[in-house]
Amino acid sequence: MGFDLVLFGATGDLAWRKLMPALFQAFRHGSLPEGGRILCVGRDDLGDERYRALIHSRFENVELSKRPSAEEFARFASLLHYLRMDLSRPADYQRLADALAERDAATVVMYLATAPSLFTTVCEQIAAVGLNGPRTRVVLEKPLGHDLASNQAINAALRSVLREEQVFRIDHYLGKPSVQNLLALRFGNALFEPLWRRETIANIQITIAEELGVESRGAFYDQTGALRDMVQNHALQLLCAIGMEPPINAGSQAIRDEKLKVLQSLKPWTAETLGQHVVRGQYRAGTAQGQPAPGYLQEKGVDPGSRTETFVALRTEICNWRWAGVPFYIRTGKRLAGRDARIVVNFRPVPHPIFRCALSDANRLVINLQPKDGLELHLLAQDAAQRAEPALAPAHLNLDFDQRFGAQRVGAYERLLLDVIAGRLNLFVRSDEQEQAWRWVEPILQHWRSESRGPHGYAAGSWGPAAASALIARDGFCWSEEV
């Protein structure tokens, strides 16, 4: 009978901001399977009606087009039921088991929107009351550990009570339409694949930039930092999508096998490359969106002597026949000059130019992830002005996914939640992928711990420390916004 979605941490920030709006949109679009129930678990003493009222009030913060009408919310709220639980008390899990036994749903999704320190406890306790059977699927949010050892410990605990196909390690970047279209672009079309290699590509840049600071997450962020928060998961998953070989089919195992090969092929770190090819930064006071912005050390919850990085830029290579020698640059940070997530594929210049043109790097493909969603192909075309000799000027083709496919396309969390309910694993991360990503990132963490120099400072509202520009300039390139 239908599905039960058990949302642990139902009064937390992730539930308010992302999960409930995504579930409502799936309900509005008619894609949420019928006969479902959303069982919301929290520590507060709330009943169904008080919890529904709280959710309703939070929808005031959602963009206008995605807010429910009174009638829509009343129908959606009928799916929401609240269960008070203390996740440290084994007896409370039996109450959960009893609540689930009332319906005996065909699929039970356990979404752990909790602190990662509770992941092992919750999984062991649901197993203790028999809720780890084949109909159960468990969704885990990042970060899954803080280093390789802790990640391996969590995965070992999961494997002791769940099968790998029951575990959905979520990375919401993989649910973005532009990332899904990246795979379609590469493996559904004949146009780019012959060019997708070292002979024609000069470099690839991955940027995930945020205008906001740490906001109310200072205490959490100070224990995490940009490398763990963004590079180890989101950025490396994007690198896998752009660098992987064609899978034998569109099945989840085939796709994840190829992503794992990319992670295994990343160039190992040495003492020299750790010093030259990795830049960490921390924002200082500056200006954001025309308003004064505090420095990271002045944010609430942050240790005044913190060396936690809010910015990372690095250079790496994929050591295989397709990509040998092509630099991949990753850059992410908070309090930067704009909110911008993109992948830029810079092609090599023509081998023998016959036209006059000041630009040698004008041929590039830009995959926009946020705030807009689409593709731009930058080319050179004949300058319309009459000249004594032919000259070229930049031009570009723009595919805006919202304009082409409609602005009401399925959002990342909506897509991923529906995939969990349906049991589709394609857009989720396998344990060996995750462990390999930690294995590659860990030398950077160890290097920073032993390094006497702290992070480079950069002004809030800038594009990061000057050292990041120097990093890419040593190869004769520049970041995409500097073009």
N, C-alpha and C positions, 0 to 999 in steps of 0.2 A: 504493500500500500504506500505509494508516493515515497517521499523522502523526509527525513528529519535532519535538520542542520543545527548542531549544537555549537553555539558561539560562546566559547570561553573568553572572559574579558569583555563582556557585552556592554559594560559601562565605561570602557576605556576610549582613548583618543582615536585609535584605529577604527573601532566600531562606529563611532559617531561620524568621522570624517569620510571614510571610504566604504566600509562594508555595507552599512544600512542604505546609503544612497545607491550603491551598486545593486543590492538586492531589490530595492524598489524599482529601479529602472528595468531590471529583468522582469519584474512583475508587470510593470506598465506595458512593456513590449510584448507581453504574452509568451515570453520564452522560458519563464520559470515553470518547471513541470508542475502539473496540477497535483493536488493531494499532498502538498508539502506543509511542513511545520518548521518554524524557526524557534528553537528553544534557547533563550538568552540567559547565560549564566553569569552571575556577579556576586560580590560579597555584600552589597548593600541590601537593606531590608526593604525591598520593593515588591509589589505585586504586579500582575499583568497590566492593570490600568495605569498605575503610576509610571511604569516603564514605558508604556506606549505614549503617554503624555510627554515624557522626556524626549523620546525619539522625535515626536512631532515638533517639539520646540527647536530641536537641532536642525530640522529641515529649513528653518528660516535662514540658515547660513549657506544653503546650497544655491547655486545660480538659479535665476528665476525660471528658466525653461525646464529645469529638472525638479522643481518643487511640486509636490502632489496637491491636487485640489482636496477639499474636505472629504468628498465622496471617495476619491482614490485612496486617500490615506486610511479611511475607515475600513475599506476592503483589505488593504495591505496589512493593517494593524491586526486584523483577525488571525493572521499567521503567527504573530509574535506572542510568545509565552515566556514568562520570567521564572527562573529557578535560582533561589539563593543557595550558594555553595561556598564553603571554605575549602579551597583546593588542597589544603594540607591535612584535611580530616578524611580518613578512609570511609567513614560511615556515610559521608555525603555522596560518595560515588554510588553507593547502593541505592540512594534516593534517585539519582540520575538513571540508573539501570531500571528502576521501577517505572519511572516516567516514560522511558523509551519502550518498555514492554507493553504499555497501554495500547500502542498502535502497531508495533512490530513492523515498522517501515521497511521497504525493500532495500533502501540505501540509508546509511547513517553517516553523515559528514561531521567530524569533530574539527572545528576551526579553532586553533590555539592562538588567539590574539592576546597573548599574555607575555609576561617577562620570559625571556629564553631560559632563565634559571628554573622555570616550572615545567619545561617541556618533558623532561625525563619522569618527573613525579606524576604528571597527569597521565602519560602513556602507561606507566607501570600500574597506576591505580585503575584505569579503565580496563586493563587486562585482568586485574585481580577480581573484577566483578563480571568478567565474561563479555566485555564490550569490544573485544578485539577480533571478532569473527570476520569472515570474508565479506560481509556486507558493509563493514566499517572502513571509512577513509579518513585519514588524519592530515590536516593542513597545518604546516608550520611556517611561520613568518621568520624573516631574517631579523637579527643575525643568529645563525645556528653555530654558537660558540664564539670565542674571541681569539682562537688560534687553532692550529691543526690538531693538537692533542685534545682540546675540549670539543672540537667538532667530531673527532673520531669517537670520543666517549659518548656523545649524544647519539651518533649513528649506531654505535654498538648497542646502546640501550634500546633504541627503536627496533633494531633487528631481532632483539630477544623476545619481543612481544608482537611485532607486526612484520608482514612481508613487504618487500621493497615496493611492490605495486600498490600497496595500501597507503604509502607515504607520499604526500604532495608538498614538496618544498617550493614555496611560491616566490617568484620574482616578478613583480607586477610589470617590469619593463618588457617582459616577454609577451604580455597580453596587449601591448600597444599595437594598434592597427599597422603603424608604419614598420614595426619590427616584423610582423607577420608578412607584410608586403615585401620586406627585404628578401625573405626566402622565396616568395613568389617571383620577385624580380630576377633573382639569380637562377632559380631552378625551373621556372615556368616559361622562360623566354630564351631564345637562341641569341639575342642581341649582345648581351654583356659577357657571357661565359668565356668566349675566346679572348676577351680583353682582361679577364679577372686573374691576372698573374704578374709575376715580377717583370716580365719584358715590357709591359705597357703601363704599370702603375708605379708612380714615384714614391708615394707615401699615403698612409691612411690615418686620419685624425678622428678621435672619439672625444667629444666634449659633452659634459653634463654640468651645466652651470646653473646656479641658483642665486636669485637676488636677495632672498631672505637670509637672516642669520639663524642662530640656533633656536630663537624664539623661547618657548617654555620648556624646551628639551635640553637645557644646558647641562643638568646633572647626568642625563643619559649620554649625551654627545661627548662629554668630557672623558667618559670611560670607553668611548668607541672610536671617534675620529673618522676622517674622510676615507682613509684606506679601507677600513673595515666596513664602513657604512655604505660606500658607493663602489669602490674599485673591485673588491673581492667578489662582488656579486653582479651588480648591474653592468658595470663597464666591461668586465670579462665576458659576461654573457653576450653583450653586443659584439665584442671582438670575435667570439666564437661564431656568431651568425654571419659576420662579414668574411671570416677566414676559412670556414669549414669546407671540406670537399663535398660534392654532391652525394647525398645518402642514396642507398639502393631503393628506398621507397619513402613515403611520407609518414611511416609509422614511428611511434615514439622512440622505440629502441634504436632504430636506424639513425634517427636524427641525433639522439643523445650519444650514440657511439661516435659520430663524427665530431661533435662538440668536444668530447673527451680527448680525441686525438689532437685537436688544436691546443688544448691546455697542456697536454703532454709534450707538445712541440715548442712551447714558449722557451726562448733562450734563457738558460740558467743564469742566475746572478753571480757576479764575482765582486770582490772588494772594489775593484776599479769601476765597474758599471754601477754599483750601488752609490758610489760617490758622484758619478758624472751623469747618470741617466735617470735619477729620481730627485724630484724637488718637492719639499713639503713647505707649506706656508700657513700663516695664521693671520686672520684679518685684524687690522687695527681700526681705530675710529676713522670715520670718513663720511661720505654722503651717499645715501641710497634713495632713489626715486625723489631726489630734490630735498630730502630731509636729512638732518644730522643722524648718523648711525654710530652706536657705541662700538668699541673694540670687543673682540671675543673675551678678553680677560675681565671685561666689565659686565658681561652677561650674567643673569641670575643663575645660580647653581654651578658656575664654573670656578674652579680653583684659581685664585689670583696668580699663582706661579705655574699654571698649566703649560705644558709643551705639546698639548694635543693639536694635531694638524686639522685645519679647516679647508685645506687646499692640497691637492696632489697633482703633479704632472710627471709623467714618466715616458720613457722610450723603451720599446721592446721589439723583438722580431719573432716570427714564426719560422722555425728551422725545418723547412721541408722544401721539396722541389718547386712547389708553386710560388712560395713567398720568400725564399732565401734572399737576404739582403735588403728587403723592403722594410723600412721603419714604420712601426705602428706607434702612434702617440696617443696617450690617454691623459685627459685633463678633467678635473672635477673640483668644485669648490663652492663655498657659501659666501654670501655678500659680494658677489661679482657684479659686473656691469649690466648683466641682463639674465633673464631666465631663458636658457637656450640649451636644448639637447639635440645634438646632431652628429651624424657620421659624414665625413668628407673624404671622398676618394679622389686623390689628385693624380691625374694621368701624366705620363711623361710628355715632353714637347715633341713636335715632329722632328725626325732626324735631320731634315735639311729644309729650313724655312725659305720659301720663295716670295712671301709677302712681307711687307713692312708692318711690324707690330711690336709694341713696347712690352707686351705681356708674354712671358715664356711659360706661365703655369695657368693659362686660362681654361684649359680643359679639365673639368672636375664634375663629379656627381655628388650632390648634397642630399642626404637622407635626413629630413627634418622629423624629429620626434616630438618636440614641444618648443614653444607653445602652439605652433602650427604643425600640421601633420601632412607630409607629402614629399615629393621628389623634385629636385631642380637639376637639370643637365646644362652645364655652362659650356658654351662653345664660342668660337670666333666666326664672325660673318663679315661680309664686305661692307666697309664704311659707306654710307649713303652719300656722303659729300663727294663732290667732283674733285678728283686729285690727279696730279700728273702721273702718279704711279699707284698701283693698287695698295690699299691699306686695309687692315682688319680691325674690327672693334668687338668688344665683348657683347654677347647675346645669350639668352638662356631660355630653355623650355621649362615650364612650371606645371607640375601635376599636383593640384591641391586636392587631397583625398576628401575633405569635407564638401567641396564644390562638386567633385566628380561622383561621389557615392552617397552624399547626403550627410548633414551635420548630426543626424540621430544615430550614427553608427554605434556599435557596441563598444563601451569603454573597457579599459584594461581589467579592472576588478570584476566587472560584470561578466566579461568573457571567461575569466579564470574560474569564477565561482560556478558558472554553468558547466565548464569542463570538468570540475571536480565532481559535481553531481552526476554527470554523464560517464565519469571514469576515464576521461581522455587525459593522457599523461604528456602529450607532445610539448606543452608549454611549461613544464615543471622540471626541476633540476634533480638529477639522480645523485645518489650519495657519492659515487666515485668522482663525478664531476666536481662536486662541492669540495671534497677532500683534496683533489688535485689543485683547485684554485687556491685553497689555503696553503698547500705545499709551496706554491709559487710565490705567494705573498709573504710568507713568514720570514724569509731572509731580510726583507725590507724592515719589518717590525724589529727584528733583532739588531739590524744596523742602526736604527734610530735610537734604540735603548742604549747602545754603546757610544753613540756620537755625542761629543760635548756640546756642539752647536745645536741650538734649538731651531724651530721653524723660521723661515724667512717671513718678515712682516710685509703685509700689503694693505693698501688703503681700501676700506669698504667702498664699493662702487667702482673699483678698478677691475682689470682682467687678471689679477693675481700678481705675484712677485716677478720682478724683472728676471730672476733666474729661470723662470719658465720659458720666457722668450729666448733667453740665451741657450737653453737646452735644445730647442728645435733649430735655432739659427746655426748651431755648430754643424748641422747637416746641410745648410744652405736653404732651409725652408722657413716658413713662418706660419703662425696660427691663422685659421681661416678668416677671422674677423680683421686681421691685419692686411689682408690682400687688397 
